[in-house]
Amino acid sequence: MKVMHLDGSSDPARVEDLPALLAELDGASDDEPDVGAGDPYGWFVTAYSSGTVVLAHAARPHDPELVLSHVPRDEALTIFTEVLRGDMDAVRARPWVEE
């Protein structure tokens, strides 16, 4: 499991660090617009300062990405937490749009 910071660096992921990770979006720019987190099974979720959240699977690069728009920060935290905990049924139950 890993997280990707706003500056592009990455660290091992811990659920308790997710609020600080998402808070990095307060300093987002056009060059550094997103943060992300991934589980050990290839799922990766990315949050953008615009409120867009994207879910993708590394082993399936040709599959469409799943996108949610206008996601409040607390909902993004819930999604990130579910991904890190491997609760993909809860994650996938949301009304994602394929892109």
C-alpha positions in Angstrom: 0.0 0.0 0.0 1.3 3.4 -0.8 0.2 7.1 -1.0 1.2 9.6 -3.6 1.7 13.2 -2.3 0.9 16.4 -4.0 4.6 16.9 -4.9 4.7 13.5 -6.6 6.6 11.7 -3.8 5.3 8.5 -2.3 5.3 6.8 1.0 3.9 3.6 2.6 0.2 4.1 3.2 -1.4 4.3 6.7 -5.1 5.0 7.2 -4.3 7.4 10.0 -2.3 9.6 7.5 -5.1 10.0 5.0 -6.6 13.2 6.4 -3.2 14.9 6.1 -2.8 13.5 2.6 -6.1 15.0 1.5 -5.4 18.3 3.2 -2.4 18.6 0.8 -5.0 19.4 -1.8 -5.4 22.9 -0.2 -2.1 23.7 -1.8 -2.8 22.2 -5.2 -1.7 23.9 -8.4 -2.1 23.3 -12.1 1.3 21.5 -12.0 0.4 19.4 -8.9 -3.3 18.9 -8.8 -3.8 15.5 -7.1 -3.0 13.0 -4.4 -3.6 9.3 -4.4 -3.5 6.0 -2.5 -3.3 2.4 -3.6 -3.9 -1.0 -2.2 -1.6 -4.1 -2.6 -4.0 -5.6 -5.2 -3.6 -2.8 -7.8 -6.5 -0.5 -7.1 -5.5 3.2 -7.0 -7.7 6.1 -6.1 -6.8 9.7 -7.0 -8.4 12.9 -5.6 -8.1 16.2 -7.3 -8.5 19.7 -5.8 -11.6 20.2 -8.0 -13.4 17.5 -6.1 -13.0 14.8 -8.7 -12.1 11.3 -7.6 -10.8 8.7 -10.0 -10.5 4.9 -9.4 -8.3 2.7 -11.6 -6.7 -0.7 -11.5 -3.0 -0.9 -12.4 -3.3 -4.4 -13.9 -6.1 -3.3 -16.2 -4.7 -0.3 -18.0 -7.2 -0.6 -20.9 -10.2 -0.6 -18.6 -12.0 2.8 -18.3 -11.3 4.8 -15.3 -14.1 5.2 -12.8 -14.9 8.9 -12.0 -16.9 10.7 -9.4 -17.4 14.5 -9.6 -18.0 17.1 -6.8 -16.9 14.7 -4.0 -16.7 16.5 -0.6 -13.4 16.0 1.2 -15.0 13.8 3.9 -16.4 11.5 1.2 -13.0 11.3 -0.5 -11.5 10.3 2.9 -14.1 7.5 3.2 -13.3 6.3 -0.3 -9.5 6.4 0.3 -10.0 4.6 3.6 -12.1 1.9 2.0 -9.5 1.4 -0.8 -6.6 1.0 1.7 -8.7 -1.4 3.8 -9.6 -3.5 0.7 -13.3 -2.8 1.0 -13.8 -2.6 -2.7 -17.4 -3.7 -2.6 -18.2 -0.5 -0.7 -16.0 1.6 -3.1 -17.5 0.1 -6.2 -21.1 0.6 -4.9 -20.9 4.3 -5.5 -22.3 5.9 -8.7 -19.0 5.9 -10.7 -19.0 7.1 -14.3 -16.7 5.2 -16.7 -14.3 7.5 -18.7 
